[in-house]
Amino acid sequence: MSRRPSIVLALALASAVSGIPAPAGAATPHFDLLVRNGMVHDGSGAPSQRVDVAVRGDRVVALLPAGSDASAEVVLDARGQAVAPGFINVLSWATESLLVDGRGMSDTRQGVTLEIFGEGWSMGPLNPRMKAEAARAQGDLRYPVEWTTLGGYLEHLERRGVTPNVASFVGATTVRIHELGEDDVDPDPAQLERMRGRVREAMAEGALGVGSSLIYPPAAFAGSAEITALAQAAAESGGGYISHMRSEADRFLEALDETIAIARATGQRAEVYHLKAAGRENWPKMAQAIARIDAARAEGLQVSADMYAYTAGATMLTATMPPWVQAGGYEALVGRLRDPAIRARVLAEMRDPAADWENLRLLAGSDERVTLIGFRNAALKPLTGRTLAEVARERGTSAEDVAIDLVIEDGSPVGAAFFLMSEDNVELGLRQPWVSLGSDAESSAAEGVFLQSSTHPRAYGNVARFLGHYVRDRGLMPLEEGIRRLTGLPAENWKLRDRGCLRPGCHADIVVFDPARIADHATYADPRRYATGVTHVFVNGVQVLRDGEHTGATPGRVVRGPGWRGAGAGRAPEAAGARHPPGK
């Protein structure tokens, strides 16, 4: 007799989900949350259903027929809106912004419930030398550093309280710096094995795999054998490889071949960060690259890509300078640039269209297409939003000299936006069924310290622009497919168990939005403008956005990869964090 109430409730739940009438005497099911009357997308790409989503604790426990007699502590009417799994930002640089403001406002207001870090650089592992550099490199965003490992950093975020869930790849660049420093050197066998050991440790702490950023020094000094060895170390426990490739321009296809070869060597997933063909002369290569990825997938390899929905990238102004002058890090760079003979050599290479490195300034096609967006020195902040051409005219010198001078004067590599891609190629890439979305930006608030620097509009509008402009207005794909790209696809790619889905057993990361109204408003001239159209957001069953306004809740958790060894694996002695530039 003591078991009868639970049996009756189970039958009632089963009948509610199936639509079969409940047996006489069955208790009315009661939940913590009911999202009623919405068009529910489960993240798989299947057509939406008009069902009610029932949540208990941090999990979805049932999809009920619309209008069921179930009750809940909180009942949310989503009539006229889409209900979807929380969106996943595959390429996030919210590593610092979440330390300063855990709400992650710009992404939370777009429905992002999981931020994935690790494009080449990660917030661990770190050594004392890296600690000193991290302290020097902090700019407007200041924070105490209380970790040394990647797992320790992620757990630190969870303990202090963040709105979104967080996950990370371990950075191949970070591992390289840890063992080799920032010089142009090759690891000996013992050093390489130590680097592989660092990757294995990060995998045990919950890393999703290895992330590389091979266009930037010192990662640019790593050979294919080194990168493959690190990816193989991650693959031992099921981790994948994701890369900002060596080239997105003149050697774009060769760089893609290297990425595909790593997928073949490891037997695990390899993904291209922010798939693009940079520079007008290279725009025809986008279709060729897509054909190569399709061929690799037909071969049975796990190859995919992510993108942001814009024609301009953003990175550091040092991307206009040859890699060799950047060996050894920022201080070594500035020391060389102060030498008149070295500076003359650098200027000549910056002007040489045949140089054997990827000059983003020349690829942009004009200094009017290079916008300055990130300064550390207060005296230079008035230049924010100006083009490199404008500043060169005002200073009465060349654009190349201005780039060098600004990097020296600012005490940092200086943030800049480069207009590199064609709109046709953005649409072509987004149409591919294996492309997910990543902002390649921080998640910040349009207030306080964040107003001291500018940013790329993708920080405030990437998801909303994708769903509003490209999915709805341009009709690149049905809404259910657009939602899959933001949810089920990245969750499957990176083995994120019970994330990116909306069915019984899935974590209750839920977005309610109006497909007819979702829109981005951020521009290059005014990038800190919030997107609109997302009404409600839940993270692990806790409401973080209500009627478009943040509730202040910070229920985010660490989401760990396939090699995680259990609670405490990421804890280590306290040390330092690291700040590194986002990829373009």
N, C-alpha and C positions, 0 to 999 in steps of 0.2 A: 504493500500500500504506500510506503514512503517514496517509491520510485514513480508512482502514477503521475504527479504533477509535472515532473520533468519530461516524461514520455508524452503527455498530452501537449505540452508546449512544443516539443520537437515536431510532433505531428502537425501542429498549427503552423509552425514555421515552414515545414515542408510543403504544406498545402498552399501557403501564401506564395511561395516561390513558384510552384507548379501551376497554380490557378485552380487546383482541385478543391472543392468545398471542404472546410475543416470539419472534423468529426464533432458530433454534438458534445457539448461540455468542454470543448477545448478552450484554453485560456487565450485571451487576446494578446498577441505578442507585443512586448514593450522594449523600446530601444533607447539608447542615449541620443541618437540623432536620426531623423528622417528627412531626406531631401525628396520632396514630393513634386510631381507634375512636370518634371523636366524631361527633355529628350536626352536620354542617357547614352553616352558613347563609352564603350568599355576599353578602348585603347588598342583593340585588335585591328581596326579598320572596317569592322562589320557595321552594317547600318544601325542607326540609333534605335533605341526602344523607349517607349513611353512607360517607364516603370519608376518605382520609388526606391531610393537607395537607403538601406538600413545599416546603421553603424552602432557597434557596441565597443566601447573603449577605443582602441586605435585601429580597429579593423572593420572592413565591410563584412557584414554577416549575412545579408540577404538582399536580393533584388525582388521587390514585391510588386504585384499587379497595381497599377495606378488606382488610387481610390480605395486601397485596402483599409481595413479597420484597425490596423496596427497603430500604436501610440508611441510617443517618445518624449524625453525630457525637453528636447529642442526639435521643433518641426519647422522646416524651411520650405517655403513655397517657391519653386523654381519655374513656375509657369512661363512659357514663352522663351525659355533660355536653354542652353546646352549645359549638360552636366558631364564632366570629363575627369579622368585621372589628372593629378597634378602634373604640370609640365616639367620636363627635365632639360636643364641647360647643360649641354655636353661640354661646352668650353666656357668656363666661368673664371674670371679674375677677381672674384669677391674675397680673395684670401685676406686682404687687409681691410677692406671696407666693412666686412662683417665683424672684425675685431673692434672697430670704432663704433659701429651702429649695427647691432645684431638683427635689426628688423629687415634688412635687405629690401628697402622700400621699392626701388625701381623695378626689381624682378617680381616681388610679391604682388605688386599691383598689376602684373601681367599674368599671374597664375603660376609662376615658377615655384615649385616646392622642393626641388633638388638641384643643388649647385655642384658641378663636378669640376675639380681643379686639376692642374698638373701639366700644362702645356710646356714641357721642357724643364721648367723650374717647378719645384714643389717646396712646401714649407718644412721639409726635412728629407733626409737626415742632415744634420748640421754639426760642424766642429767649431772650435774657438775662433779660427780665422774667419769663418763665415759669419760668426756672431759679430765680430768687429765690423765687417762690411755691412751687415744688416743694420747696425746702429747708425753707420754713416749715411746709408742710403734712404733712411726714413725722411719723408718730406712733410707735406701737410698732415698726413695721417700718422699720428703718434700713438704708440701702444707699448705696454710692457710685454716682454717676450718670456714665456714660461714653459718652454718645451725644447726638445732637441730632436725628436724623431717625428716622422710624418704622422704616425698614429697618435703621438702625444699632442700634436697640433690639433688634429681633428677632435680628439677628446676634450681638449681645452675649449674649443668652440662650443661643444655640446654643454660642458659644465657652466660656462659663463652665460649661455643662453643665446640661441639664434633662432630666427623664425624658420628658415628653410632647413631641410636635411642637407648634409654635406658628404661628399665623397671625393676621392682624389686618385690620380695616377702618381707614381713616383717619377720625378723628373730625371731624365738621363743627364741633363746638364748639371743638376744638383749633385747627382752621384759622381759625375766626373770632377766637379770642383772639389768635392769632399776628399777625393783621393789624389787628384793631380793638380789642383789649382786652376788658374785660368790661362795658362800658357799653351802655346801650340806644340804639344808633345803627344806622343803615343804611349799608352800604358804598357809596361812590361807584363809578362804572364802573371806575376804575383799581384801587381796592381789591378789588373783586369779581374782576377779572381776575387779580390777584395770588393771591387765594384759590383760584381755579380752577387756577392754576399750581402751588400747593402740593399740590392733589389729584393733578394729573398726575405730579408728582415722586414722591408716595407710591405711585401705581400703578406707576411704573417700578421702585420698590423692592420691589414684591410685594404691595401692599395688595389686598384682595379687592374693594374698592369703598369707598363712603362710608357711615359709620354716623352717625345723628343721635340726639339725646336732647332732644326739643323741649319737654318740660314744664319743664326746669330752666333758670334763667338761667345764662349769657347766651344759650344756644341759643334760649330762648323769645322772644328779641327778633328772631330771624331770620324774615323773611317767606318765603312759599312760593317766590317768584321766586329768592331767594338759594339756598335748599336745592335747588331744581330745577337751577339753574346748576351747583352743585357736583356733583350726581348726573350731569349731562350730561358734565361733565369726566371723571368716572370711566368713563362709558359709552363714551367714545371708544376705550378699549382693552379693552372687554368687562366692565368692573366693574359691580357692582350697587349697590343702595341698600337699607339696612336701618334701621329707625327705631323708637325709643321715641317714640310719636306724641305730638302736642300734648295729647291728651286720651284717657283711658281710662275716662272717666266721663260727665259731662253732655254733652260734645261728642265722644263716642267715634266716632259714625258720621261726623261731619264730618271728624274727623282721619283716619279710614280713607279717606274719599274723596280727601283730599289725597295720601295714600300711593299709592293706585291711580292718581291722575293723574300722579304722577311716573313710575310704571312705563310709563304710556302715552306720556309725553313722551320718555323715554330709550330705550324699546325693550329695556330690560334688566330684570332681576329687581328687584322690590321686596318686602321682607319686613317683617312686623310683629314687633317684639320683644315677648316675653312677652304674647301675646294674652290680654286679659282685659276684663271689664266690672266696673269698680270702684264699689262702693257699692250697697246693696240696691236703691235705686230704678232703678239702671241695669242690673241683672242681666238683664232681658228683652232688652237690646240685644245680648247675645252671639249669639243665634240670628240676629238681623238682620245682624250683622257677618259671620257665616259665609256667609249668603246673598249678601251683596255681594261677598265674595271669590270665591265659586263663580261668580257672574255675570261677574266680571272674567276669571277663568280661562277661562270658556266663550267669552269675547270673544277669547281668544288671548293675554292678558296673562300675564306671569310674576309671579304674586302668591302669596305663601306666608306662613307665620307660624311662630314657635317659642313654646314655653311651658316653664314649670317646673311641677312636679306638686304644688303647694301652694296653699292658699287665702289665705296671707298674703304680701305683698310686703315688701321691705326697702329703705330708702333713708335719706335724711338728715332730721333733725327740722326742718330749714329748709323742708321740703316742706309744713309747716303754716303758712308765712308767705307773704305776697304777693310776686310776682316783683319788683315795682318796688323794694322795700326791699333786694333782693339785688344790684341793679345795681352793677357795679364790683368784685365779689368779696367775700371774707369780711371783710377789714378795713373796707371801706366799709359793709358790713352792720352790723357791731358799732358802728361810729361812729354810724350812724343810730339804732340801738336804744338807745343811751345818751342820746339826746335825748328828754326827757320828752314833748314834743309829738308827735314822730314815733312814739314807742313807743305813745302813746295811740291814734294813728291805726291802727297795725299791729294792736293788740289788738282794735279795733273790727272791722277787716276779717277777722281770724282767727275772729271770732264770727258773722260774717255768712254765712248759708247761701246768700244770693243773690249773693255776690261773683263777679266775672267771672274767677276763676282757680280752679285745682283744689286744694282744701284736703284733703289726705289724712286729716287728723285728723277732720274732719267726715264724710268718706266712710266712715271706719271705723265710725262710728255711736256710738262710746263711747270715752272715754279709757282704759277697761279693755282696749280692743282695740289699744292702742298700747304696744309693749314696747320698752324702751331696751336697745340691744345693743352700742353702740360708743362708748367714751369715750377721750379722749387724756389727760386730767388724772387723775393717780393718785388724787386726793382724791375724784373722782366715780366711780371704777370700782366701788365697792361698790353703786352703783345699777344695775349691769348685771343685766338680767333682770327688773327691776321695771317695772311699768306706769306710764304717765304719771299715771294717776289716783292710784296709791299715793303717788307722790312729791309730788303736789299736796296730798294729805291730810296728809302728814308735815310739809310746809313751811307748811301753813296758808294757801295762796294758790291762785289759779286755775290750771288746766292751761295756759292760754295764757301766763300769766306764767312758769310753770315752764319751758315750752319756750324762751322767750326767755332766761331766766336761764341755763339749761343751755348754750345755744349760746354765750353770752358767757363763762361760767365755764370751759368746756372748751377754749376756743381752737380749736374745730372745729365743723362743722355737726352733729355728733352722729348716730350711727347709730341707726335705729329700725326695728322691724317693725310693719307696719300690716295688720290683718286686714280685707281688702277684698272678697274674692271668695266665690262660692258653690261648694260641692262639685259640684253638678249642672253648673255651667258648666265647671268644670275637666274633668269627664268628657266633656262635649259637645265642648270644644275638642280634647282629646287624641284623640277619635275621628276627627278630620278627616285624610284621607290626605296632606294637604300641610303638616301640623304636625310640626316636628322639636323637639328638646329643647335647652334651655340653662339652666344653673344660675343665672345672674346672680349668681355668687358667686366667691370666691377658691378656691384649691386649697391647703389647708394641712395641717399636722400637729397631732395632738392632744397637743402637747408644746411645751416651750420658750416662746418669745416669743408664740406664737399663743394661749396660755392667758391672756394679759393682757387680751384682749377677747373678747366673745361674737360670735356670728354667727347667720345663719339656718340652719336644718337642711338646706336645699337644698344647702349647701356640702358636706355629707357624705353626702347621700342621694338627690339628684335622680334619677340614673339608676337606682339600685337600687329606689327607690320606684316609678318608672315601670314597670320590668320585673316587679317583685315584686307590688306592690299592684294596679296598674291593668291590666297585661297578664295576669298569671297569676290573681290572686285575683278581680278584678272582671271579667275576660274581655272587656275593651274591644276586643281584636283578637287574632289568632293571634300566636304568638311570632315567626314569621318577619316579620310586618308590624311588630311592635315593634322588631325589630332593624333593619329598613330605615329606620325613623324616626331611628335613632341613627347610621346609617352611610351607606347608599347615597343616601338623600334629601338630606341636607345636602351630601354630596360632589358630587352632580349640580347642586344649586342654585347652589353657589359655585365650580363648575368646578375642583374639586380632583382633578387627574388622578391616577388609579391609587390613590386613597384611598377608604376606605369600601367596599371590595370584597374578596372572597376568591376569587380566580381567578388563573390564570397571568398574570404581568406586574404584579400589584398589589403595592404595598409590603406588607411582612410586618408589619403592625400587626394583632395577633391577640389575641382575648380568649377564654379558656376559662372557662365558668361553669356553675353548676348551676341550671337554670331552676326547680327545685323549692325551692331554698334561698335564692336571691338575695333580699335584704331590706334595707331601711333601718332604722336604729335611732336616728338623731338626732331629737331633739325640740326644741321651743322652749325648754323648761326646761334641757335638756342636749343642746345641738346638736353637740358635738364627739365624736360616737360614730360609729366607722367602720361602713360597710355590710359585709355578709357575703355569701358565695356566689360571689364571683369568685375563681377558683383560680390561674390563670396569665394573665399579660399579656406580650406582646412588642411592642416598638416598633422598627420598622426591622430586624426580625429578631433583636433583642437582648432577652433575658428581663429584665423589670423587676419582675415579681411572680411568686414561686414559692411554691406552696402557701399563698397568701394573704399572704405576707410580702414586703416590698420587698427587692430584691436590692442596692439602692444604685446600679444602673446609670443613666446619664443620656445615652441615645442620641438624644434629641429633636433634630429639625431644624426649620428654617424651612420652612413650606409657603407658597408664593407664588402670587399671583393671576395673571390672564391678561395683565396689562400689564408683567410683569417683564422687564427688559432684559438680565438676565444677572448673573453674579457681580460683586460690588463695587458694584452700583447703589445699595445702601442705605448705603454708607460715606460719612461726612462728618465734619467736625471735631467733636471731643468737646465736649459741652456738658452739658445737664441733662435730667432726666426729670421727669415730672409725676404727681402722685397726685390722683385724682379719685374722687368717690363713685360706687358702682354704682347702676344704675337700679333702680327698685322692681319 
